[in-house]
Amino acid sequence: MRLRAVRYFTDFIEGQDVSRDEEGLDFAERLEACRSAAEALVEAAHDLLRGKPKLPPPGGGAGLQLEAQVRDEAGSVVFRARLALDLEWQPAID
């Protein structure tokens, strides 16, 4: 017996910015969709960090908070993954 593929949608949230997935992808199991979203979250964080003009100056702090949420065909959120990265300079020891 073959399982029917279900379409899942992965939205990304960074702060107040939401990028909604309008196309989605078909997966045989929900677990596959959730794993795919978690992997995509790590890739998105990598892309965001590479795109930043520079790290925060010494004495400052910065960070990245990113979330991926998976919706099923009915629009219900079935999975969330959150990633937080804090960048903090330590005082220089002369």
OpenMM code with the backbone's topology and positions (N, CA, C; nanometers):
from openmm import Vec3, app, unit

residues = "MET ARG LEU ARG ALA VAL ARG TYR PHE THR ASP PHE ILE GLU GLY GLN ASP VAL SER ARG ASP GLU GLU GLY LEU ASP PHE ALA GLU ARG LEU GLU ALA CYS ARG SER ALA ALA GLU ALA LEU VAL GLU ALA ALA HIS ASP LEU LEU ARG GLY LYS PRO LYS LEU PRO PRO PRO GLY GLY GLY ALA GLY LEU GLN LEU GLU ALA GLN VAL ARG ASP GLU ALA GLY SER VAL VAL PHE ARG ALA ARG LEU ALA LEU ASP LEU GLU TRP GLN PRO ALA ILE ASP".split()
positions = [
    Vec3(0.0844, -0.1189, 0.0000),
    Vec3(0.0000, 0.0000, 0.0000),
    Vec3(0.0884, 0.1245, 0.0000),
    Vec3(0.0643, 0.2123, -0.0918),
    Vec3(0.1436, 0.3336, -0.1052),
    Vec3(0.0762, 0.4495, -0.0315),
    Vec3(0.1565, 0.5239, 0.0450),
    Vec3(0.1034, 0.6393, 0.1173),
    Vec3(0.0809, 0.7554, 0.0215),
    Vec3(-0.0238, 0.8302, 0.0467),
    Vec3(-0.0521, 0.9488, -0.0326),
    Vec3(0.0380, 1.0620, 0.0162),
    Vec3(0.1040, 1.1273, -0.0765),
    Vec3(0.1883, 1.2415, -0.0412),
    Vec3(0.1004, 1.3564, 0.0050),
    Vec3(0.1474, 1.4257, 0.1041),
    Vec3(0.0762, 1.5409, 0.1589),
    Vec3(0.1638, 1.6632, 0.1368),
    Vec3(0.1012, 1.7733, 0.1025),
    Vec3(0.1745, 1.8975, 0.0798),
    Vec3(0.1890, 1.9710, 0.2126),
    Vec3(0.3155, 2.0107, 0.2396),
    Vec3(0.3471, 2.0881, 0.3592),
    Vec3(0.4119, 2.2190, 0.3162),
    Vec3(0.3925, 2.3209, 0.3962),
    Vec3(0.4421, 2.4553, 0.3675),
    Vec3(0.5328, 2.4983, 0.4828),
    Vec3(0.6517, 2.5496, 0.4496),
    Vec3(0.7459, 2.5925, 0.5522),
    Vec3(0.7617, 2.7435, 0.5470),
    Vec3(0.7212, 2.8091, 0.6543),
    Vec3(0.7335, 2.9543, 0.6671),
    Vec3(0.8564, 2.9856, 0.7524),
    Vec3(0.9233, 3.0967, 0.7202),
    Vec3(1.0387, 3.1406, 0.7979),
    Vec3(1.0067, 3.2747, 0.8622),
    Vec3(1.0475, 3.2896, 0.9875),
    Vec3(1.0211, 3.4117, 1.0636),
    Vec3(1.1528, 3.4606, 1.1221),
    Vec3(1.1852, 3.5872, 1.0923),
    Vec3(1.3021, 3.6527, 1.1515),
    Vec3(1.2536, 3.7835, 1.2117),
    Vec3(1.2471, 3.7877, 1.3442),
    Vec3(1.1929, 3.9056, 1.4108),
    Vec3(1.0469, 3.9231, 1.3712),
    Vec3(1.0164, 4.0385, 1.3107),
    Vec3(0.8797, 4.0667, 1.2660),
    Vec3(0.8567, 4.0291, 1.1199),
    Vec3(0.9635, 3.9885, 1.0514),
    Vec3(0.9535, 3.9535, 0.9094),
    Vec3(0.9109, 3.8080, 0.8927),
    Vec3(0.8073, 3.7868, 0.8146),
    Vec3(0.7563, 3.6527, 0.7884),
    Vec3(0.7640, 3.6263, 0.6382),
    Vec3(0.8254, 3.5157, 0.6025),
    Vec3(0.8317, 3.4722, 0.4642),
    Vec3(0.7439, 3.3478, 0.4525),
    Vec3(0.6246, 3.3671, 0.3939),
    Vec3(0.5285, 3.2564, 0.3835),
    Vec3(0.5535, 3.1745, 0.2582),
    Vec3(0.5515, 3.0448, 0.2766),
    Vec3(0.5662, 2.9500, 0.1672),
    Vec3(0.4288, 2.9316, 0.1024),
    Vec3(0.4146, 2.9754, -0.0201),
    Vec3(0.2866, 2.9644, -0.0906),
    Vec3(0.2797, 2.8416, -0.1804),
    Vec3(0.3952, 2.7786, -0.2072),
    Vec3(0.3985, 2.6640, -0.2987),
    Vec3(0.3994, 2.5306, -0.2263),
    Vec3(0.4803, 2.5178, -0.1232),
    Vec3(0.4893, 2.3946, -0.0471),
    Vec3(0.5614, 2.2839, -0.1224),
    Vec3(0.5806, 2.1738, -0.0516),
    Vec3(0.6437, 2.0546, -0.1067),
    Vec3(0.5652, 1.9328, -0.0605),
    Vec3(0.5663, 1.8286, -0.1419),
    Vec3(0.4974, 1.7049, -0.1070),
    Vec3(0.5917, 1.6120, -0.0312),
    Vec3(0.5409, 1.5543, 0.0765),
    Vec3(0.6151, 1.4566, 0.1558),
    Vec3(0.5246, 1.3386, 0.1859),
    Vec3(0.5832, 1.2198, 0.1914),
    Vec3(0.5069, 1.0996, 0.2226),
    Vec3(0.4705, 1.0951, 0.3709),
    Vec3(0.5568, 1.1543, 0.4550),
    Vec3(0.5320, 1.1542, 0.5994),
    Vec3(0.5599, 1.2921, 0.6578),
    Vec3(0.4887, 1.3240, 0.7625),
    Vec3(0.5073, 1.4535, 0.8281),
    Vec3(0.6491, 1.4673, 0.8830),
    Vec3(0.7060, 1.3589, 0.9339),
    Vec3(0.8412, 1.3623, 0.9883),
    Vec3(0.9417, 1.4103, 0.8834),
    Vec3(0.9250, 1.3689, 0.7598),
    Vec3(1.0138, 1.4142, 0.6521),
    Vec3(1.0032, 1.5652, 0.6322),
    Vec3(0.8825, 1.6173, 0.6366),
    Vec3(0.8615, 1.7616, 0.6206),
    Vec3(0.9269, 1.8387, 0.7344),
    Vec3(0.9177, 1.7859, 0.8553),
    Vec3(0.9763, 1.8529, 0.9718),
    Vec3(1.1285, 1.8506, 0.9658),
    Vec3(1.1860, 1.7381, 0.9264),
    Vec3(1.3318, 1.7306, 0.9113),
    Vec3(1.3800, 1.8272, 0.8036),
    Vec3(1.3082, 1.8327, 0.6944),
    Vec3(1.3443, 1.9235, 0.5859),
    Vec3(1.3416, 2.0685, 0.6344),
    Vec3(1.2414, 2.1036, 0.7137),
    Vec3(1.2305, 2.2405, 0.7660),
    Vec3(1.3454, 2.2721, 0.8604),
    Vec3(1.3841, 2.1773, 0.9449),
    Vec3(1.4948, 2.1993, 1.0383),
    Vec3(1.6256, 2.2201, 0.9610),
    Vec3(1.6474, 2.1397, 0.8579),
    Vec3(1.7675, 2.1560, 0.7752),
    Vec3(1.7666, 2.2909, 0.7037),
    Vec3(1.6517, 2.3295, 0.6528),
    Vec3(1.6406, 2.4578, 0.5830),
    Vec3(1.6631, 2.5746, 0.6787),
    Vec3(1.6233, 2.5585, 0.8044),
    Vec3(1.6435, 2.6627, 0.9052),
    Vec3(1.7927, 2.6875, 0.9267),
    Vec3(1.8708, 2.5815, 0.9372),
    Vec3(2.0151, 2.5949, 0.9551),
    Vec3(2.0769, 2.6608, 0.8318),
    Vec3(2.0338, 2.6208, 0.7140),
    Vec3(2.0853, 2.6808, 0.5903),
    Vec3(2.0489, 2.8290, 0.5818),
    Vec3(1.9273, 2.8636, 0.6211),
    Vec3(1.8845, 3.0036, 0.6181),
    Vec3(1.9676, 3.0871, 0.7148),
    Vec3(1.9959, 3.0337, 0.8327),
    Vec3(2.0789, 3.1055, 0.9296),
    Vec3(2.2184, 3.1282, 0.8720),
    Vec3(2.2733, 3.0261, 0.8089),
    Vec3(2.4052, 3.0385, 0.7460),
    Vec3(2.4029, 3.1487, 0.6400),
    Vec3(2.3020, 3.1482, 0.5551),
    Vec3(2.2913, 3.2491, 0.4491),
    Vec3(2.2774, 3.3895, 0.5072),
    Vec3(2.1991, 3.4031, 0.6147),
    Vec3(2.1819, 3.5345, 0.6770),
    Vec3(2.3127, 3.5853, 0.7368),
    Vec3(2.3868, 3.4970, 0.8030),
    Vec3(2.5132, 3.5394, 0.8626),
    Vec3(2.6147, 3.5766, 0.7562),
    Vec3(2.6173, 3.5030, 0.6463),
    Vec3(2.7109, 3.5344, 0.5382),
    Vec3(2.6733, 3.6664, 0.4714),
    Vec3(2.5464, 3.7016, 0.4737),
    Vec3(2.5004, 3.8236, 0.4087),
    Vec3(2.5134, 3.9480, 0.4938),
    Vec3(2.5415, 3.9300, 0.6228),
    Vec3(2.5573, 4.0467, 0.7103),
    Vec3(2.6847, 4.1201, 0.6708),
    Vec3(2.6806, 4.2540, 0.6677),
    Vec3(2.7986, 4.3292, 0.6245),
    Vec3(2.9207, 4.3060, 0.7125),
    Vec3(2.9013, 4.2914, 0.8422),
    Vec3(3.0145, 4.2668, 0.9317),
    Vec3(2.9617, 4.2250, 1.0682),
    Vec3(3.0491, 4.1702, 1.1466),
    Vec3(3.0129, 4.1345, 1.2830),
    Vec3(2.9964, 4.2612, 1.3652),
    Vec3(2.9293, 4.2533, 1.4780),
    Vec3(2.9155, 4.3734, 1.5615),
    Vec3(3.0523, 4.4183, 1.6116),
    Vec3(3.0676, 4.5478, 1.6360),
    Vec3(3.1966, 4.5980, 1.6843),
    Vec3(3.2231, 4.5475, 1.8259),
    Vec3(3.3513, 4.5429, 1.8652),
    Vec3(3.3832, 4.5051, 2.0029),
    Vec3(3.3069, 4.5928, 2.1012),
    Vec3(3.2604, 4.5327, 2.2078),
    Vec3(3.1821, 4.6053, 2.3066),
    Vec3(3.0340, 4.5980, 2.2792),
    Vec3(2.9974, 4.5562, 2.1604),
    Vec3(2.8567, 4.5441, 2.1248),
    Vec3(2.8140, 4.3988, 2.1213),
    Vec3(2.6899, 4.3799, 2.1033),
    Vec3(2.6366, 4.2453, 2.0937),
    Vec3(2.5361, 4.2398, 1.9803),
    Vec3(2.5143, 4.1251, 1.9317),
    Vec3(2.4166, 4.1070, 1.8248),
    Vec3(2.3706, 3.9630, 1.8294),
    Vec3(2.2765, 3.9343, 1.7489),
    Vec3(2.2299, 3.7976, 1.7466),
    Vec3(2.1393, 3.7733, 1.6298),
    Vec3(2.0953, 3.6517, 1.6238),
    Vec3(2.0066, 3.6084, 1.5178),
    Vec3(1.9022, 3.5182, 1.5801),
    Vec3(1.7779, 3.5475, 1.5536),
    Vec3(1.6691, 3.4611, 1.5974),
    Vec3(1.5858, 3.4304, 1.4752),
    Vec3(1.5746, 3.3039, 1.4462),
    Vec3(1.5073, 3.2586, 1.3258),
    Vec3(1.4178, 3.1411, 1.3623),
    Vec3(1.3039, 3.1351, 1.2979),
    Vec3(1.2082, 3.0274, 1.3235),
    Vec3(1.1559, 2.9735, 1.1912),
    Vec3(1.1352, 2.8430, 1.1872),
    Vec3(1.0680, 2.7790, 1.0745),
    Vec3(0.9446, 2.7109, 1.1302),
    Vec3(0.8338, 2.7263, 1.0609),
    Vec3(0.7137, 2.6545, 1.1030),
    Vec3(0.6561, 2.5835, 0.9812),
    Vec3(0.6105, 2.4626, 1.0046),
    Vec3(0.5551, 2.3790, 0.8987),
    Vec3(0.4033, 2.3756, 0.9141),
    Vec3(0.3358, 2.4057, 0.8029),
    Vec3(0.1888, 2.3991, 0.7994),
    Vec3(0.1467, 2.2827, 0.7099),
    Vec3(0.0351, 2.2189, 0.7456),
    Vec3(-0.0191, 2.1141, 0.6593),
    Vec3(-0.1142, 2.1770, 0.5580),
    Vec3(-0.1771, 2.0942, 0.4776),
    Vec3(-0.2669, 2.1444, 0.3723),
    Vec3(-0.3852, 2.2231, 0.4274),
    Vec3(-0.4248, 2.1927, 0.5499),
    Vec3(-0.5367, 2.2634, 0.6129),
    Vec3(-0.4941, 2.3971, 0.6734),
    Vec3(-0.3623, 2.4223, 0.6761),
    Vec3(-0.3129, 2.5482, 0.7314),
    Vec3(-0.2743, 2.5397, 0.8781),
    Vec3(-0.2855, 2.4217, 0.9380),
    Vec3(-0.2496, 2.4044, 1.0792),
    Vec3(-0.0981, 2.3887, 1.0930),
    Vec3(-0.0409, 2.4583, 1.1905),
    Vec3(0.1018, 2.4447, 1.2184),
    Vec3(0.1231, 2.3116, 1.2888),
    Vec3(0.2086, 2.2269, 1.2279),
    Vec3(0.2330, 2.0937, 1.2830),
    Vec3(0.3737, 2.0807, 1.3414),
    Vec3(0.4576, 2.1827, 1.3215),
    Vec3(0.5958, 2.1740, 1.3689),
    Vec3(0.6556, 2.3135, 1.3728),
    Vec3(0.7381, 2.3381, 1.4753),
    Vec3(0.8140, 2.4632, 1.4849),
    Vec3(0.9582, 2.4303, 1.5224),
    Vec3(1.0503, 2.5023, 1.4628),
    Vec3(1.1916, 2.4930, 1.5000),
    Vec3(1.2420, 2.6349, 1.5186),
    Vec3(1.3117, 2.6583, 1.6280),
    Vec3(1.3649, 2.7912, 1.6559),
    Vec3(1.5162, 2.7820, 1.6724),
    Vec3(1.5840, 2.8827, 1.6194),
    Vec3(1.7286, 2.8888, 1.6291),
    Vec3(1.7656, 3.0273, 1.6790),
    Vec3(1.8454, 3.0325, 1.7856),
    Vec3(1.8923, 3.1598, 1.8406),
    Vec3(2.0447, 3.1565, 1.8488),
    Vec3(2.1070, 3.2600, 1.7998),
    Vec3(2.2518, 3.2722, 1.8032),
    Vec3(2.2860, 3.4072, 1.8628),
    Vec3(2.3589, 3.4058, 1.9732),
    Vec3(2.4031, 3.5295, 2.0372),
    Vec3(2.5506, 3.5503, 2.0074),
    Vec3(2.5854, 3.6685, 1.9606),
    Vec3(2.7237, 3.7051, 1.9336),
    Vec3(2.7633, 3.8093, 2.0372),
    Vec3(2.8644, 3.7786, 2.1166),
    Vec3(2.9025, 3.8685, 2.2254),
    Vec3(3.0541, 3.8767, 2.2349),
    Vec3(3.1058, 3.9971, 2.2251),
    Vec3(3.2496, 4.0198, 2.2399),
    Vec3(3.2846, 4.0204, 2.3876),
    Vec3(3.3957, 3.9614, 2.4200),
    Vec3(3.4473, 3.9663, 2.5555),
    Vec3(3.5467, 4.0820, 2.5648),
    Vec3(3.5584, 4.1448, 2.6806),
    Vec3(3.6530, 4.2558, 2.6948),
    Vec3(3.7952, 4.2100, 2.6620),
    Vec3(3.8684, 4.2967, 2.5938),
    Vec3(4.0075, 4.2666, 2.5583),
    Vec3(4.0942, 4.2724, 2.6835),
    Vec3(4.1870, 4.1800, 2.6915),
    Vec3(4.2828, 4.1807, 2.8031),
    Vec3(4.4148, 4.2296, 2.7457),
    Vec3(4.4576, 4.3440, 2.7932),
    Vec3(4.5844, 4.4017, 2.7425),
    Vec3(4.7022, 4.3598, 2.8230),
] * unit.nanometer
topology = app.Topology()
chain = topology.addChain("A")
for resn in residues:
    res = topology.addResidue(resn, chain)
    for name in ("N", "CA", "C"):
        topology.addAtom(name, app.Element.getBySymbol(name[0]), res)
